[in-house]
């Protein structure tokens, strides 16, 4: 039995052998509890009082700003709009920023419109001065806010510009310093950079060499915005000593080089125009490559829907030329399956039709399986085109099924290329007799098409038909020697194409123009999908293009880059190159 010390409180006055009573914590003194409760209550009162004081201060601040608005020369509608904006703001700096933003944006909108007699320059200046004061106050309240110095600099600039104040130049630091401060505070935000670029552009002749260098950097960033590019490019080209100098401010983006081409063409700066076009191709190729990599990342991450959209966007936006064919192949091969989209199909159809035009001269740009996939993405095709796509995809049975569905229209003009390609396919499969039956359906001018004559020559050779072979050979020799007439070109808006037969190898192409609306047009010439030159077209003047042409049939295309569509004249493949001219000679530009 344990022995307890008699000195312990539990042992005193307790019978020997009884259990000790459980110990209990001594309760806190009543004074301490009351003090804690009083402290908590006081804290709540202080917080409530502080919140009430803040709300009252915010109300007072709204009233003060509203009073200043009431004194400004504003319409009743504008005043009500600003009061609503003030009521929604929940901080003193935001109240001022809301008003300053509205006043500056209103002035920018007014500058974009033609001036009217209702405009009061003095009132506009007073409104902008109020905006500058409020923005400065907002910056003092919140020094980290980049919006405040941006609005302050913009408001001072616009006010002095509106009033033709010489201080716009003599005391330019008043507006330039806030804009510089804003750019430092927010290097990743475009607004202060764009406004500064616009201001420097307007004051270009007054800028020091150092400021001009800074302005070029700002313009390069500002031009990345399509909207800003469209607004400033005209002024920038007017200021540049030479069009080539203007290119120093161009960011390497496809939309920039594309827009620059339009502006240079409008001014007739052809050498710079062709340079901008090549830079557009380079930038576009890099952009499409980046889009393919992004699509691949989405596909690896399991986001197949986004990946499909990106892949098909590459197919839809790639130019119809040989250089971009590898990108199109990669995108078509990798795009995940998905539902048919009519809008996308309409954008893809020109690519399919051009590939079929290349296929007619036996120079398809896509592998058969991808032609079939492209046709499926286009969807809703006329039967002759769908049947040709099935042939190009190597699906003869499906092509014949479509053929049988249209027995009454098989002699139509649209079916003629189908019979030529079908005969070639049948001959390749070892059926010269059936190929001859298909060729017999070819009618009209298509019987003189190089593709028809080449297949007929091969079918006659396979069948041992020497008489038909001799006639066909003579006709091919005539095609090689005779210039193509203007009616041999198939014309559509912005482009024209024809099939050209070359007997022996040729080293140049001679094109003439029956008519060129206006002073001149600029055309791009492609042979079998490859861009060979871009030149100015002029009525009655022959265009000689150095290009190696192998024996056989070739697809020749002309795309109008600037001006109205020219009317092609005669076309002929020539034997030698012109030593007096280099490709893209300056006088053609």
ZAMARGU-4260 file (C-alpha; in steps of 0.2 Angstrom, whole numbers, plus 5000, padded with zeros to 4 digits):
<rodrens>
0) 5000/5000/5000 | 5007/5017/4995 | 5012/5029/5008 | 5007/5046/5005 | 5016/5061/5012
5) 5006/5070/5025 | 5011/5086/5018 | 5001/5084/5002 | 4984/5093/5002 | 4975/5076/4997
10) 4981/5068/5012 | 4975/5080/5025 | 4959/5076/5033 | 4956/5060/5023 | 4953/5043/5031
15) 4967/5031/5030 | 4965/5020/5015 | 4952/5030/5006 | 4955/5035/4987 | 4961/5052/4984
20) 4949/5064/4976 | 4953/5069/4957 | 4962/5085/4955 | 4954/5099/4946 | 4962/5114/4938
25) 4959/5130/4947 | 4947/5141/4938 | 4954/5158/4931 | 4951/5173/4941 | 4935/5181/4937
30) 4944/5198/4934 | 4954/5190/4920 | 4939/5184/4911 | 4931/5200/4912 | 4946/5209/4905
35) 4948/5197/4890 | 4929/5200/4886 | 4931/5219/4887 | 4947/5218/4876 | 4938/5208/4863
40) 4923/5220/4863 | 4934/5235/4862 | 4943/5227/4847 | 4927/5224/4838 | 4921/5242/4842
45) 4938/5249/4835 | 4937/5238/4819 | 4919/5244/4816 | 4924/5262/4819 | 4938/5260/4807
50) 4927/5253/4794 | 4915/5266/4796 | 4928/5279/4795 | 4935/5271/4779 | 4918/5271/4771
55) 4915/5289/4776 | 4932/5294/4769 | 4928/5285/4753 | 4911/5294/4752 | 4919/5310/4755
60) 4932/5307/4742 | 4918/5302/4729 | 4909/5318/4733 | 4925/5328/4731 | 4929/5320/4714
65) 4911/5322/4709 | 4912/5341/4713 | 4927/5343/4702 | 4918/5334/4688 | 4903/5345/4690
70) 4914/5360/4687 | 4922/5352/4671 | 4914/5356/4654 | 4905/5340/4652 | 4888/5335/4645
75) 4875/5328/4656 | 4876/5311/4649 | 4895/5311/4652 | 4893/5317/4670 | 4881/5303/4674
80) 4892/5290/4666 | 4907/5296/4677 | 4896/5297/4693 | 4891/5278/4690 | 4910/5274/4688
85) 4914/5283/4703 | 4900/5274/4713 | 4908/5257/4708 | 4925/5261/4713 | 4930/5255/4730
90) 4947/5265/4733 | 4952/5283/4731 | 4965/5278/4718 | 4952/5268/4708 | 4940/5283/4708
95) 4953/5294/4700 | 4958/5281/4688 | 4940/5278/4682 | 4937/5296/4678 | 4954/5299/4670
100) 4953/5283/4659 | 4936/5288/4653 | 4941/5306/4648 | 4957/5300/4639 | 4948/5286/4630
105) 4934/5299/4625 | 4948/5310/4618 | 4956/5296/4608 | 4939/5291/4601 | 4936/5309/4595
110) 4953/5310/4587 | 4948/5295/4576 | 4933/5304/4570 | 4932/5318/4558 | 4931/5335/4567
115) 4914/5344/4569 | 4909/5361/4573 | 4902/5354/4589 | 4920/5351/4596 | 4926/5364/4608
120) 4945/5363/4609 | 4946/5373/4625 | 4933/5362/4634 | 4943/5346/4628 | 4959/5353/4634
125) 4951/5357/4651 | 4944/5339/4652 | 4961/5332/4648 | 4970/5343/4661 | 4957/5336/4674
130) 4962/5318/4668 | 4980/5322/4670 | 4978/5329/4688 | 4967/5314/4693 | 4980/5302/4686
135) 4994/5311/4695 | 4984/5309/4712 | 4980/5291/4709 | 4999/5288/4706 | 5003/5297/4722
140) 4990/5285/4731 | 4996/5270/4723 | 5014/5271/4716 | 5014/5254/4709 | 5000/5257/4697
145) 5006/5258/4679 | 4989/5264/4673 | 4991/5281/4682 | 5007/5287/4674 | 5001/5281/4657
150) 4985/5291/4658 | 4994/5306/4665 | 5007/5306/4651 | 4993/5303/4638 | 4982/5317/4645
155) 4996/5330/4645 | 5001/5325/4627 | 4984/5325/4620 | 4979/5342/4629 | 4995/5351/4622
160) 4992/5343/4605 | 4974/5349/4605 | 4979/5366/4609 | 4994/5367/4598 | 5004/5371/4614
165) 5023/5373/4610 | 5027/5365/4626 | 5022/5348/4618 | 5040/5349/4611 | 5049/5362/4622
170) 5044/5354/4638 | 5041/5336/4632 | 5047/5329/4649 | 5030/5333/4656 | 5022/5319/4646
175) 5037/5309/4641 | 5043/5306/4659 | 5026/5298/4665 | 5025/5287/4650 | 5043/5281/4653
180) 5039/5278/4671 | 5024/5267/4666 | 5035/5257/4654 | 5047/5253/4668 | 5033/5249/4680
185) 5025/5237/4667 | 5038/5231/4654 | 5026/5217/4649 | 5011/5229/4646 | 5008/5236/4629
190) 4998/5251/4632 | 5011/5263/4638 | 5023/5257/4624 | 5010/5259/4610 | 5005/5277/4616
195) 5023/5282/4617 | 5026/5275/4599 | 5012/5285/4592 | 5018/5301/4601 | 5036/5299/4595
200) 5030/5296/4577 | 5020/5312/4577 | 5035/5322/4583 | 5048/5312/4573 | 5056/5328/4565
205) 5058/5335/4583 | 5066/5320/4590 | 5085/5318/4594 | 5094/5304/4586 | 5094/5295/4602
210) 5075/5297/4604 | 5073/5291/4586 | 5082/5275/4590 | 5071/5273/4605 | 5056/5276/4595
215) 5060/5263/4582 | 5061/5250/4596 | 5044/5256/4602 | 5037/5255/4585 | 5043/5237/4583
220) 5034/5232/4598 | 5018/5242/4594 | 5017/5235/4576 | 5015/5218/4584 | 4997/5223/4587
225) 4987/5222/4570 | 4976/5237/4575 | 4991/5248/4580 | 5000/5242/4564 | 4985/5248/4553
230) 4984/5264/4562 | 5003/5269/4561 | 5011/5261/4546 | 5005/5274/4534 | 5013/5288/4544
235) 5029/5278/4547 | 5031/5274/4528 | 5029/5293/4525 | 5043/5297/4537 | 5056/5284/4532
240) 5069/5290/4519 | 5067/5274/4510 | 5055/5260/4511 | 5069/5248/4515 | 5073/5259/4530
245) 5055/5257/4537 | 5058/5239/4538 | 5069/5241/4553 | 5054/5244/4564 | 5045/5229/4558
250) 5043/5214/4570 | 5046/5198/4561 | 5027/5192/4561 | 5017/5186/4546 | 5003/5199/4548
255) 5016/5213/4548 | 5024/5208/4532 | 5008/5205/4524 | 5001/5222/4529 | 5017/5230/4523
260) 5015/5222/4506 | 4999/5230/4504 | 5005/5247/4509 | 5021/5246/4498 | 5010/5241/4483
265) 4999/5255/4486 | 5014/5267/4485 | 5022/5258/4470 | 5038/5253/4480 | 5040/5237/4471
270) 5058/5232/4476 | 5053/5233/4494 | 5037/5225/4491 | 5045/5209/4484 | 5057/5209/4499
275) 5043/5211/4511 | 5034/5196/4502 | 5050/5185/4505 | 5051/5190/4523 | 5032/5186/4525
280) 5035/5168/4519 | 5050/5166/4531 | 5039/5172/4546 | 5024/5162/4541 | 5034/5146/4539
285) 5041/5149/4557 | 5024/5153/4563 | 5016/5137/4556 | 5031/5127/4563 | 5027/5134/4580
290) 5009/5130/4578 | 5013/5112/4574 | 5024/5110/4589 | 5010/5117/4600 | 4998/5105/4592
295) 5010/5091/4596 | 5011/5096/4614 | 4992/5096/4616 | 4991/5079/4608 | 5004/5072/4620
300) 4994/5080/4634 | 4978/5071/4629 | 4969/5087/4623 | 4965/5080/4606 | 4951/5093/4602
305) 4963/5108/4603 | 4977/5098/4594 | 4965/5094/4579 | 4960/5113/4578 | 4978/5118/4577
310) 4983/5105/4565 | 4969/5109/4553 | 4973/5128/4555 | 4990/5124/4548 | 4982/5115/4533
315) 4970/5129/4530 | 4982/5144/4532 | 4997/5137/4523 | 5000/5145/4505 | 4996/5134/4490
320) 5014/5132/4485 | 5028/5119/4486 | 5038/5126/4500 | 5024/5123/4513 | 5019/5106/4507
325) 5029/5097/4521 | 5020/5107/4534 | 5003/5102/4527 | 5008/5084/4525 | 5013/5083/4544
330) 4997/5092/4549 | 4986/5081/4539 | 4994/5065/4545 | 4994/5070/4563 | 4977/5078/4565
335) 4966/5067/4576 | 4949/5062/4569 | 4934/5073/4573 | 4917/5079/4566 | 4916/5087/4549
340) 4915/5106/4550 | 4907/5115/4535 | 4916/5131/4539 | 4933/5123/4539 | 4928/5113/4523
345) 4926/5128/4513 | 4943/5135/4518 | 4951/5118/4513 | 4943/5116/4497 | 4955/5127/4487
350) 4969/5116/4493 | 4961/5100/4487 | 4956/5108/4470 | 4974/5114/4467 | 4981/5096/4472
355) 4969/5089/4459 | 4975/5101/4446 | 4993/5095/4450 | 4987/5077/4449 | 4980/5080/4431
360) 4998/5084/4425 | 5004/5069/4436 | 5013/5080/4449 | 5002/5079/4465 | 5009/5087/4480
365) 5001/5075/4493 | 5003/5057/4495 | 4987/5047/4490 | 4981/5043/4508 | 4982/5062/4513
370) 4972/5067/4497 | 4959/5055/4503 | 4959/5063/4520 | 4959/5080/4514 | 4944/5077/4503
375) 4935/5070/4518 | 4938/5085/4528 | 4932/5096/4514 | 4915/5086/4512 | 4900/5090/4501
380) 4910/5090/4485 | 4902/5090/4467 | 4903/5072/4461 | 4916/5075/4447 | 4928/5083/4460
385) 4924/5069/4473 | 4927/5056/4460 | 4944/5063/4455 | 4949/5064/4473 | 4945/5046/4475
390) 4956/5042/4460 | 4970/5053/4467 | 4968/5043/4484 | 4970/5027/4474 | 4952/5021/4477
395) 4947/5017/4460 | 4931/5007/4466 | 4924/5021/4475 | 4927/5033/4460 | 4918/5021/4449
400) 4904/5020/4461 | 4902/5039/4460 | 4903/5038/4441 | 4889/5026/4440 | 4878/5038/4451
405) 4879/5051/4437 | 4876/5042/4420 | 4868/5057/4412 | 4881/5070/4416 | 4897/5060/4413
410) 4900/5070/4396 | 4899/5086/4405 | 4914/5098/4405 | 4918/5095/4424 | 4920/5076/4421
415) 4933/5077/4407 | 4948/5078/4419 | 4941/5063/4428 | 4942/5052/4412 | 4960/5057/4408
420) 4965/5053/4426 | 4955/5037/4426 | 4963/5031/4410 | 4980/5034/4417 | 4976/5024/4433
425) 4969/5009/4423 | 4984/5009/4412 | 4995/5009/4428 | 4985/4994/4434 | 4988/4985/4418
430) 4972/4987/4410 | 4975/4996/4393 | 4959/4991/4385 | 4949/4999/4399 | 4960/5014/4399
435) 4956/5016/4380 | 4937/5015/4384 | 4939/5029/4397 | 4949/5040/4385 | 4935/5038/4372
440) 4924/5048/4384 | 4935/5063/4383 | 4927/5077/4372 | 4930/5094/4366 | 4945/5105/4369
445) 4951/5092/4382 | 4956/5081/4368 | 4971/5093/4365 | 4975/5094/4384 | 4993/5088/4386
450) 4988/5076/4400 | 4975/5068/4388 | 4988/5066/4374 | 5002/5059/4385 | 4990/5046/4392
455) 4984/5042/4374 | 5002/5040/4369 | 5005/5028/4383 | 4989/5018/4380 | 4993/5017/4361
460) 5010/5011/4365 | 5004/4997/4377 | 4991/4992/4364 | 5003/4992/4349 | 4992/5005/4340
465) 5005/5013/4329 | 4993/5024/4319 | 4986/5032/4335 | 5004/5033/4342 | 5010/5042/4327
470) 4996/5055/4327 | 4998/5058/4345 | 5016/5061/4344 | 5014/5073/4330 | 5001/5083/4340
475) 5013/5083/4355 | 5026/5090/4344 | 5014/5104/4339 | 5010/5108/4357 | 5028/5110/4361
480) 5032/5121/4346 | 5016/5132/4347 | 5013/5146/4359 | 4998/5142/4370 | 4983/5154/4366
485) 4975/5165/4379 | 4960/5154/4379 | 4970/5140/4386 | 4971/5148/4403 | 4957/5144/4416
490) 4954/5161/4425 | 4947/5164/4442 | 4947/5179/4453 | 4965/5183/4458 | 4973/5168/4449
495) 4974/5159/4432 | 4981/5142/4427 | 4985/5132/4412 | 4994/5116/4407 | 5010/5118/4397
500) 5018/5104/4387 | 5037/5103/4385 | 5044/5092/4372 | 5063/5093/4376 | 5069/5101/4392
505) 5067/5120/4392 | 5076/5133/4403 | 5064/5148/4402 | 5046/5152/4401 | 5039/5167/4390
510) 5023/5175/4395 | 5013/5189/4387 | 4998/5199/4393 | 4983/5203/4381 | 4977/5216/4393
515) 4982/5223/4410 | 4969/5235/4418 | 4977/5250/4425 | 4995/5255/4424 | 5001/5238/4429
520) 4998/5223/4439 | 5010/5212/4450 | 5009/5193/4447 | 5018/5178/4455 | 5022/5164/4443
525) 5022/5146/4449 | 5027/5130/4440 | 5021/5114/4447 | 5017/5122/4463 | 5034/5131/4465
530) 5035/5150/4465 | 5048/5154/4452 | 5046/5173/4451 | 5036/5188/4455 | 5035/5202/4442
535) 5025/5217/4436 | 5014/5213/4421 | 5011/5226/4407 | 5001/5226/4392 | 5010/5220/4376
540) 5026/5216/4386 | 5033/5199/4386 | 5038/5192/4403 | 5053/5180/4402 | 5055/5168/4417
545) 5071/5158/4419 | 5065/5141/4425 | 5071/5123/4422 | 5057/5113/4414 | 5058/5094/4411
550) 5050/5085/4397 | 5031/5082/4400 | 5016/5092/4406 | 5017/5106/4419 | 5005/5116/4428
555) 5008/5135/4426 | 4999/5147/4438 | 4998/5166/4440 | 4993/5174/4456 | 4989/5193/4456
560) 4998/5201/4470 | 4993/5219/4467 | 4982/5228/4455 | 4968/5221/4444 | 4969/5203/4436
565) 4979/5204/4420 | 4972/5194/4405 | 4985/5181/4399 | 4991/5181/4381 | 5002/5168/4373
570) 5013/5156/4383 | 5028/5146/4377 | 5042/5136/4385 | 5059/5142/4377 | 5075/5133/4375
575) 5088/5145/4382 | 5090/5157/4397 | 5091/5176/4393 | 5109/5181/4398 | 5105/5199/4398
580) 5093/5197/4413 | 5094/5190/4430 | 5079/5183/4440 | 5068/5197/4447 | 5077/5211/4437
585) 5075/5228/4444 | 5066/5235/4429 | 5052/5223/4431 | 5050/5228/4449
</rodrens>
